[in-house]
């Protein structure tokens, strides 16, 4: 039985990893860490955590996250807080002899409006999208630290770069929700209040690739123990993208909502497209298992139950 520290255990991805671990990887003993157990921005607390738990590996899914507006308003927070978290956790893992480390990156690490689909070698080839530059930089630095450790040691420190995620346990709040969670909340609110119009930021033509979080959790659990067999950087996404307008329409169809969509062209829309090339992962047998409609139905059902309770 291998002991694996799981940071961000209370988040969408972390909770999915915990939920699936017993069936997918019964040989892993996960040590779930949330903010209540340890302040990952505190170097001493993190060092004490590793000395106490004596784990064999780490799945690092913790991060300070937010939507477009939050990233625009507080770039220094997203940069500095995540830099501290990532540096503390990665450095403590190395100094305590942890041999396997899985760092969860982000598609925002890739350059703004660069070539699509985005390949791993495109990292740092052009400027980043300004609306989430702080967060993106923190992820790049963390991934680079893992790369450097792998180069200097026989440790397997790897970075999986997922497309945008959605799913059970997503953050549906107005200030922190990402696109799919925001769409679901707005459509449900509009339907429940008989609102005939929904406001969309931008023209709705920007395209985004979204992956059901359970599918990424499945990959993380299956890859662990064999991290030396995957590339230092590995994309993993759904393999198909949709426009913002299409996400609104798909969720509306599922919910039976027939109102109108209005576009606020004064609001930021972010990058035009962020479709990733996941061929390296697919070639190793790591492929999505959930269709968009299936994942949305599960997410909507879970969210409706949470607001009804």
Residue, then its C-alpha position, 0 to 999 in steps of 0.5 A: x500500500x502506497x501513501x499518497x498526499x492529495x492536496x486540494x482534497x476539498x476541491x472539484x478534482x480532489x473530491x473526484x479523486x477521493x470518490x473514485x480511488x477505492x474502485x480505481x486504485x485500491x492499492x493507494x492510501x490517499x492522505x487528503x489535505x484541505x485548507x483545514x488541515x494545512x495552510x499550504x502557503x505556510x512553509x513551516x506547516x507544509x514541511x511539518x506535514x511531510x515530516x509527519x505523514x511520510x508519504x510516497x507520492x503527491x497528487x498536487x491539485x490545490x490552487x487558489x482559483x477564480x473566474x475571469x473577473x476575479x483574475x482581472x481584479x486580483x492578478x497579484x493574489x493569483x500569482x503570489x498565493x499559488x507561487x507560495x503553495x506550489x513552491x512549498x509543496x514541491x520543495x517539501x516533497x523533494x526534501x523529504x525524499x518523495x519519489x513521485x509527484x503529479x502536478x496539475x497544470x492548466x490550459x491557461x499556461x499556453x500562449x494567447x491565441x497561438x496555434x490550435x490545437x495546443x501542443x506541449x511544446x508550445x509552452x512559453x513560445x508567445x505571450x500569455x492571455x492577460x486576463x489570467x496571466x498571474x495564475x498562468x505564470x504560477x502554474x508554469x513556474x510550478x511545472x518548471x520546478x517539477x521538470x528541473x527536479x526530474x532532470x537532476x534526480x531519479x524522481x518522477x515529477x510530472x505535469x498533467x495539463x488538463x483542459x478546462x474542467x467542470x463536474x460534481x463539486x464545481x464552484x457555482x458562485x458568481x465570483x469564482x465560477x468558470x464558464x460551465x458552472x456559470x452557465x448552469x447556475x444562470x440557466x437554472x436561475x432564469x428558469x426558476x424565476x421565469x426570466x426570459x433573457x440571459x446575459x452572456x459576456x462577449x459575443x459568445x463565439x470564443x471556443x472552450x474545451x471542457x473535460x468532466x473532472x471525474x475523467x481527469x481523476x481517473x487518469x491521475x489515479x491510473x497514472x500514479x505508480x507509473x509516472x516515469x512512463x508519461x512525458x514530463x508534460x502531458x495534455x489531457x482534454x476532451x478532444x473537442x471544443x464548443x463556443x460559449x453560445x453552444x454551451x448555453x444552448x446545450x445546458x438550456x436544452x437539457x434544462x428545457x429552458x427556451x429563453x433568449x441570449x443577449x451579449x454584453x460586448x463590453x465584457x471580456x471574453x478571454x482567448x478565442x480558442x483553447x483546444x488542446x492536442x491530447x495525442x500523447x495521452x491518448x496514445x498511452x491509453x488515457x482517454x475521456x470516458x464521459x460525453x459532454x451531455x452525460x457530464x452536464x446531466x450529472x453536474x446539473x443533477x448534483x447542483x440542483x440537489x445541493x441548492x435544494x437541501 
